[in-house]
Amino acid sequence: MFVIGEAVWFPIALYVPALTFNQVTGIGVHTITPIVCAIVTFYTCVGGLKAVVWTDVVQSGLMYGSILLVMIKGTYDLGGLSVVLQRNDDSGRLISAEWTIDPTVRMSMLAVIIGGTLLRIQGTSIHQVGVQRFLSLPSSKDVKISLILSSLGVIILLGSCVYTGVLAYAFYYRCDPTTTGLAQAKDQIIPVYIMKVLENYPGLAGVFVSGVFSAALSSLSSSLNSLAAVVHEDFMKKFSKTPLTKMQSALIMRSTVIVVGIIGFCLVFVVEKLGTVMQLSATMQSITQGPLFAIFTIGMCLPWIKSESTITGGVMAFIIMAWICIKAQLAIATGDMVFRTKPVSIDGCDYYFGNVTISNVTNFVEDYPEKSIYHISFLWYCPLGFAITIILSILSSFIYGWNDTSEMDRDLIALPIHRFMKPRKYKSIDNITENYEKPKLIC
């Protein structure tokens, strides 16, 4: 599941920097993607995990620096924070949290808190990319510090991204760039905004582009390195009849990186047809991350469930989630499912953009009197996959039977679960003494 999930996610991460570079320079997306793919594949093959970690450090600095630059410059140009917030508030974009149990509400607080939390826990604590980094640290104390710092970093990064979107709307609040054709897609609004804000400062727009590339390359190299390790350890090494030499292992891992890179490049042609990047990324990851999170949870917290039941539940949940997610994403791409959007304006545009009337500007809003499972918010996909796996694994246990917890190693089970497990069985003293051979005395 991990291999499938990463292989599907890889072209999405590859598409993001190409889209940004396309908006800034005009160079085609399909021209940029093979170059990006070749660069990240090369240094992942040559340097391994050490190269990935060190490049991540440099790339993270560029990423945070570029966002900070945009936030400060954009706020100053608009006249301060009060102006930014006022323009967003006037258009109804600053709204109170929507607390509802309706799973079809796209961004309810419950969906963000529950779905976002599960997705983030899986990504940092169970996902191979994160675990591989934690295992490279010298002690568990360093792992805890790293986890805390990375969580704070993610919170700051996500908050900065949200504020950058608020800035972009405040700048274009009277001239929507997607309506006028200045931006070809919603994912290109931010690059268009950056180019406008930094147009009088040569080189600063390049800093932002480098930040986007840094974020993408960091994620891509981490994914490739982890994929190579998983394929080597869990497939090639396990099923090899003879022990692999160092040269064979290196060849297998580097070949995996190259093959996945080529597959990712080919899938970019599909990704660009499937809607906005953020939802697409979360949706595709949730196909595997929900079931994988549940499998790890069963192993640590539900020791009574056998591996056969867990595999059955995980595979079935993967198939169900793949059907739901792909079907929903295709409906969005074809226009069969349209989400509610806020109104935009072109009254303040100071440039010619063709024959666009107000009727074209009014965003299409569609209500679905008969909602189906495909209308569920993408933030609920991970919890849904998690719940389906747990339920089907428990039901499968009535077929495969239950584990005898008295024979299990309790160090592998979560501490609060120990009280519910049977007492551990020990070998009889009689059996031990029968097999005990008295030492011979040597005179």
N, C-alpha and C positions, 0 to 999 in steps of 0.2 A: 504493500500500500504506500509506503514511504517513497519508493522508487517511482511509482505511477504519479503520486502527488507532486513530486519535485519535477518530473518530466513535463507535467502539464503546466506547472507554475513558471518554469524557466522561460518560455517564450513571452510571457506577460512581462516579466522583469526585463527582458531584452528589448521589448517594444517601447517601454517608457522613455529611456534616454534617446532612442531614435526619433520618437515623436517630438521631443523637445528640440533636438538638434535640427530637425526638419523645419520647425517653425522659425527658429532663429536664423538659419542659414539658407533655407530653401532646398537643401540637398534631400533627395528622396529617402524615405524610410527604408526601402529595400536596398539602398546603397549603403546606408549606415550600419544596419544590423549585422551583415557579415563581418564588418570591420570590428565592431564591438565584440562580437562572438569570438573572433580570432584572437583578440587581445586577451580577453578573460580566460580563454581556453589555454593560451600559451603560458601565462604566468602561473596558472593553477597547476599545469602539468610540470613545469620546471621547478617551482618553489615549494609545492605542497602546502601543508597547514601553516608552516611558519610564514611563508610568503603571503598567504591569505590573511593571517592575523595582522601582520605589519602593514599591509596595504589597507586593511580595514581601519587602522588607527589614523593613517594619513587621510583617507577618504572621509572618515567621520568628521575630522576637523574641517575639511572643505565644505562638507554638507551643512554643518551647523553654522559655519561662518557665512556662507552664502545666504542662508535663510535669515540670519540676524541682520545682515546688510540690507536685505529687501524690506524687512519689517521696519527698521529705523528710517530708511530713506522714504519708503512709501507713506509712513505716518506723518513725517515732516512735510512732505509735498502736499498732502491733503489738508494740512492745517491743524493737525493734532488728533489725539485719540477721540476726543468728543465728537469731532466731525465724522470720523469713520463710523463710530457707533450710531450716531444720529441718522446717517444715510441708510444704514442697514435696518435700523428700527423703523424708520418711516415706510420702508417697503415691506415690512412684516417678516424680515429675515431673522430678527432677534425675538424668538418666541420662548415661552415658558416650557419646561419639560413636560412631555406628554406621557403621563403614567397610565398605561392601559395594558390589559392582558390580551388584546387583539394581536395575534401574531402577524397579521397582514399589514400592520402599521410599520412603515419602512424604518423609521428611526425613533421608536419609542424608548423611554429610559430603561425599561426592563430588558429590551432587546440589546441595548448598548451595554448595560451592566452585566447581565448574565451571559449573553452571547459573546460580547467582546472580551469578558474576563476568561471564559473557557478557551476561546481562541488564543488569547495571549498566554495563558498557562501552558497550553499544549505547545505553543511555539517556543517558549523559553525553557521549560522544565522537562519536556518529554521528547521534543523534536531532536532528531539526530544532529542538526546543525549546532544547536545550543549545547547539547550534552557533550559533543565532541570537544568543544572549547572548554567546558567545565572540567573534563577529564584531563586536559592538558595542564591544569593548574596544580601546584604542589600540595595543597591541603584543602580540606573541606571548608576551613575558615575563609580561604581565598575565594572559594566558590560562592559562599554566601555574600561576601563583599561585592564580588563581580555581579551577582544576580541583582542585588539592591541597586548598585550604580547603573546597571543596564536598564532596569525598570524605570528609574528616575529619568534617565536619558530618553527613553521612549516616550514617557509622559510629556517631557519638554518638547520633544520633536513633534509629536502629534498636536500639541497645543499651538506650536508655532505654525504648523501647516494650516490649522483651522483659521488662525488669525490672518495668514497670508490670503486665504480665500475671502475673508471679510474685507481685507484691503482691496482686493481685485474688484469686488462688487462696488465698493465705495468709489472707486476710480471710474468704473464703467456704468454707474447707476443710471445714466441717461443715454447711454449708447452701447447697447449689448453687442459685443464683438462676434458672437456666434450668429446672431440674426443678420448682421451686416455682411457676414462672410469674412471678416478679418481673421477669425479663428475658424478653422475647418471643423473642429470637434471641441466638445466641452473640455477635454483633457489638454487642449492647447491654449486655454484662456490664460493660465498662469504664465507660460512662456511669453505670450503676447504682452501681457501686463509688465513683465520684467523688462522686456526690450523697450517699452515706452518709458518706464520709470528711469532706466539707466542709460537712455540713448545719448545723453550729454556727457557721459563719463566713459571714455574709451577703455575697454578691457573689463569693466565691471560686469557687463552682461555675460562675458566669458567665465567669470568667477561663478555666476549662478549656474551656467550650463555645466561647469566642472563639478559643482555640487550635486547636480542631478545624476551625472555620470558616476560620481563617486558612490552615491547611494546604490545605484543599480549594479555597478561592478562589485561592490562589497557583497551584496546579496547573491549575485550570480556566482562569484568565486566560492563563497561559503557553500552554496548548494551543490556545485560541481564537486568540490572536495569531499563533502559528506556522501554524495551519491557514489563516488568512486570507492570510498571506504566500505560502504554497505554492500556493494556488488562484490567486492573482493572478499570480505569477511563472511558474509551470509550466503553467498552463492558459489563463487569459484573455489574458495578455500575449503568450504564445507563438503562440496561434492567432488573435489579432486581426489583421485585415488592415491596419488603420491604427494608428499609435501612440496609446496611451491618454493622455488628459490627466490632470493631477493630480486633478481632480474625479472623473473616471471611476474612477481607481484607488482613491480613497478610498471611493467608493460601492460598488465591488465588494468591497473588504475588509470594510467594515461590514456589507454584506448577507450575506457569508459567515458572519460572527460571529453574526448574528441567526438565520440558517437553521440553523446547527449547534446553537445554543442551544435552538431549538424542537425539533429532532430529539432532542437529549439529554434534554430534559424528557419527551418521549413514551416514550423507551426506559427510563426509570426504572421504569415499570410492569412491564417484562420483567425488569430487573435484580433486583428484590426477590424474585423467585421462584427465583433461580439459585444460592443457597447463600451461604457466607461471603464477605465482601468481599475479603480478602487473596488467597485462591486464585483467585477470579473475576477479579480485576484482573490478576494475573500470567498467568493462562491466556489471557485475551483479548488482552493485549499481545503474548504470544508468537506469536500467529497471524501477525503481520506483522513483529515485531522480529527473529525468527530469520532469515527470508529477506532482510530489509533489511540486516542485519549481514553476511550472506554476500555480497550484491551489492557492498557497499562493499569487503569483503575481496578479492573477485575483482578489482575495479578497481585496487586498490593492490598486490596481491601475486601475482596470476595474470594478467599482461598478455597471455598467449597466447590466452585465451578471448575470443571475439568477443561483441559486445553482444547479438546474436541468441541465442546460447547462454545468456548470463546471464539474459536476459529469460525465456526458456523455463524454465530451472531455477527462477527466482524465482517465476514464476506457478504452476508445478506444485507447488512446495513450499508456497506459500500455500494452494492448494486442499486439499492433503493435510493440512496443519496445521489448517486451518479445520474439516475433517471430524473429525479426531481430537479437537480441543479442544471443539468444540460437542457432539459425541456424548458425551464424557466428562462435561461439565458438566450436560447434560440427565439423564444417568444418576444423577448426584449429587442433582440437584434432585428427581427422581422417587422417590428412595430405592432404585433398582436397584443402586447402588454405595455401600457404607457403609464408612467408614474406622475403623480401630481407635482407640478412645479410652480414656483413663484412667478408672478408677472414681471416682464422686463420692458424697457422703453428704448426708443431710438430718437426721441425728441431732441436730444442735445448733441447729436452727431455733427461734427464739423468737416466731414469728408463725404465724397460721393461713393455710394455702395450699390447702385443699381435700383431696380424696381422692386422695392420691399415696402409693403403697406402695413398699416397697423393690424390688419386682420391676420397677416402672417406672424406678427409679433406676439399676439395673444397665445400663450402657451396652451397646448391641448391638455385638457383634464378629462380623465375618463373614470367613471365610477363603475365598479363591477358588482352588480346586484347578486350574482351567484359566484362567490369567491371559491377558488379551489386551492389545493395544496401548493400549486405553483405560484400563488400570490404571497406566500410566506416571505417575510423579510429575510434578506440574505444573512443577517446577523443571527438568525435562529437556526441556520443550517448546521452549525457545529453542535449546539445542544441537542438538536434533533437526531443527528447521527450518533451522538453519545447515548441518548436515551434508547434508540432502536437497538443498538448493540447490546446494552445491558439487558433489556427486556428479552430479546431473542436468545441471548446466552443463558438466561435463567430458564426459559421455556425449553431450550435444547437439553438442559440438565436432566429433565424428566425422561429423556430418551437415552442419553449417554451415562446418566448416573452422577454421583457426587464424589468429590475427593474426601479422603480420610485425613482430616487436618492434624491428627495426632502424629502423623509421620512426616510433617513438614518442618522445614527450617524456619523458625520464627523470626530470624534476623531479616528475612526477605519480605515479611508481612508488616503492614503499618501497625505501630504500637497499640493504638486504641482497639484494634481488632483481636488482640491476643486473648482478652477476657472471654471472647465468644468461641474460642477454639477449644477442641478437646485437649485434655492433658497429654503431654508428650509421652509416647511409649518408650520404655527403655528395655534393653535386653535383660533376660532373666540372669540372676547371679549363677544359677545352676548351669545354664548353657555356657556361661563364660568359663566356669571352673572345669567343665567337662573338656573344653577345648584347650585348657591351659596346660602347657607342658613344663614340668618342673625343670629348672636348670640343672645341668650335670655339674657335679663338683670335680674340679681338676686339681689333683694333689701334686 
